[in-house]
Amino acid sequence: MSVVSVRNLRIVMPGSTTAVVDGVSFGIEAGECLGIVGESGAGKTLTARSLIGRAGHGVTADELTVAGVDARGLTDRGWRGLRGGRVGLVSQDALVSLDPLRRVGAEVAEPLEVHEPGLGRALRSRRVLELLGQVAMPEPALRAQQYPHELSGGLRQRALIASAIAASPGLLIADEPTTALDATVQAQIVRLLRELKESGLALLLISHDLGVIRELADRVAVMKDGRFVEVQDAGDLFAAPRHPYTRELLAAASLGSAAVPVPGPVVLAARDLAASFGTLRAVDGVSFELRAGHTVGIVGESGSGKSTVARMLLGTQSPTRGSVLLRGEPWSEVPERQRRGRRGGIQIIHQDALSAFDPRATVLHILSEAIALGGTGRRLRRARAVELLAQVALTDTLLGRRPHELSGGQRQRVAIARALSREPSILVCDEPVSALDAQVQAQVLELLASLQASTGLAMVFISHDLAVVRALSHEILVMKEGVVVEQGPAAELFAAPRHPFTRELLAAHR
């Protein structure tokens, strides 16, 4: 039974005559998964949003049937009847998608209230806890009472998935559903999506992670510049890609290991770091040294304390015990006014680029603000902004756009460009390539490695993607529940992991 049927879909943005999605056709049967892959800005998300009435007013198609409904003439009220009930959406930016003023349990319960109004409060609360358990949310009863900002990126994504499947839709649109998840939880979510698909759910999966696409998709559409350049059964596409662009994507997804450079001086040191939030011990006893020209990778499941360590390294959060030394001098315990003159030397690339930007600012303004802090004169800032965009494989055509007008991958590259604007000697990278497709991910990793080789840049690299960590890191810390359970040279850790949790992470990744 066909759940989705799209023929000759075309999407034109306001004020433009050029189609950003042009001539796209596809169908999805019940119990089938169609995967869409391609570089950031190719039109993947807009294609998906056309199925829920969120792609703007410039949408035309010869056929656009969703869950048995001809969606071409739907009113806003008609679309609201489809969204949540017949079609669920898991979007890429979980923090933006969740209401910051609502508890997680209320967010998950909303589709039940709207589409199953006869369900009593007690049954609805029980169903919310079941859904949170389904998506591997630890301590569902506790998490249901928390707000989105109290959850890690991975936990927020799991809450979003629970909300999307709450009303048992016939079609689930999953736009980068595992972006913020570590390898073990990613495996759980992939398993959940597979079970939902096998139960009859139609799944439209958008991902830059070709491993996830390979595991879930029955057919794969490769998208470039708003068009499908290749559509094949998944097995055939991975075994024998026909289009040159598809071959490029698959080649870019194969990452190697980082070469070990000559050790430089210690530029950053963590000494017995600990952090608590009330009675919760988020980090306990983390110690390591970072040398010039080297990368320390930090891996672990969502909520293990990785981002908390990053904030302490940056001096934006004070440790409850221990200290951070920047170039041998106190950093974590000194007042902020004493840190200001040294902040340019240590910069962060955030996981959630959208929330890190002023939504009203253009790309030029975002970059110019950072460039100005380095002392560059007003007349030279635009040229420097263009230079920074080129470093991260973007063009000056984006300078006038605001964050919401960029794709997830484009936003993340702008965030990287902003971090590089001060020419730092230390970068703290918190999931810096999580939103990027395989090709651009490889380009950015190559860029960071090149900068490191030429300038002696030191990096702390936090990621749930073990292939990415392996490609860039020289030493790795494995964290679980706030504690470092294993630490050592990257080559040794991947070849012979000692701790059971490390072996579990590597097994989930493979």
Buried (B, 14 or more C-beta within 10 A) or exposed (E): EEBBBBBEBBBBBEEEEEBBBBBBBBBBBBBBBBBBBBBBBBBBBBBBBBBBBBBBEBBEBEBBBBBEBEBEEBEEEBBBBBBBBBBBBBBBBBBBBBEEEBBBBBBBBBBBBBBBEEBEEEEBBEBBBEBBBBBBBBEBEEBBEBBBEBBBBBBBBBBBBBBBBBBBBBBBBBBBBBBBBBBBBBBBBBEBBBEBBEEBBBBBBBBBBBBBBBBBBBBBBBBBBBBBBBBBEBEEBBEEBEBEBBEBBBEBBEBEBBEEBEEEEBBBBBBEBBBBEEEEBBBBBBEBBBBBBBBBBBBBBBBBBBBBBBBBBBBEBEBBEBBBBBBEEEBBEEEEEEBEEBBBBBBBBBBBBBBBBEEEBBBBBBBBBBBBEEEBEEEEBBEBBBBBBEBBBBEBEBBEBBBEEBBBBBBBBBBBBBBBBBEBBBBBBBBBBBBBBBBBBBBBBBBBBEBBEEEBBBBBBBBBBBBBBBBBBBBBBBBBBBBBBBBBEBBEBBEEBEBEBBEBBBEBBE
